[in-house]
């Protein structure tokens, strides 16, 4: 048994990087990867030479900052330059979907060092699924050649609502037996590192933002797979809402939509009409053999006209819901991800058709509606970002370097 902790990801530091009072603040400045000398850091932060020297030494002792050579001398001893070393620690990202599990060991910059995916049923007992996560996580650490002591954190995404402050699922519709389960506590028995748990679509939004659109401050990520959900990046930050339910797009009603029963108990939800399961059901009703989102994708790629038309209509139905969301949130980019996005342009075309027609012109003037750039790795990359940001937070580093 090992000891761990329940971790809550910090909100983004509001002060300028490097201006906080401790070593943690200085690390935020160095996280851009650019090498700086002590004199550079004095100039950028306005702090004294002795203060900068003390803080640099503290960061060097952690291994998170390393010497990267000397600059040309203007007289006297050449100054040494320092930079953030993202390879000094690793994090473990975990993506659990309705029928899949994917894990990746990454460095602190999100570069994947080892990865594994296989079919996993989230409807199985939590102890069984999380036991698989623990075993596979340690196997990946071994494959990456990193000892468990190098693990700075673990981020995990679940396909249902999560109480962010505790990491416990809350009445997840497709996860029987998971309500209130102490996910961080169970995994904490296997990993001596902070455990952070969030909804999988939130992590997809984080991953897509960090790795696909780092310069975009307002982004909406929409997952279209077994279910439908959204992750919201606004002003560069993930927005979870008051109880963590922000982005629950799948249970918004499609205007004028067919009153099909949804898993939530209501009728006409976009998830009941446009998800991978919903499309597969419609195809079966038309006499076409389809069970999963992957079946739908295969049929569309093979040129099946009924599957193609059904997918395009699903895009229109999703677009009818997204039109109001775009007018409300005014994102710069809407990213369509999830397994159904692999079908290509037909889904996107249906969404664009309705969003551009129904949303406010000002909101769509420069709006991009595009496919995912991180594909099936979005959630594990987002989990990596979640864990890394916690491990490298100002408060965490100040505590780590405290005398």
Secondary structure, DSSP 8 states (H G I E B T S, - for coil): ----EE--------S-TT-SSSHHHHHHHHTT---EEHHHHHHHH---HHHHHHHHHHHHHHTSEEEEEE---SSSS--EEEEE-GGGSEEEEEEE-SSEEEEEEEETT--EEEEEEEE--TTS-HHHHHHHHHHHHHHHHHHHT--GGGEEEEEEEESS-EETTTTEE-S-TT-TT-TT--HHHHHHTT-SSEEEEEEHHHHHHHHHHHHT-TT-SSEEEEEESSSEEEEEEETTEEE--SSS-TT-GGGSB-TT----B-TTS-BSBHHHHHSHHHHHHHHHHTT----SHHHHHHHHHTT-HHHHHHHHHHHHHHHHHHHHHHHHH--SEEEEESGGGGG-HHHHHHHHHHHHHHS-HHHHSS-EEEE-SSGGGHHHHHHHHHHHHHHT-HHHHHHHT--
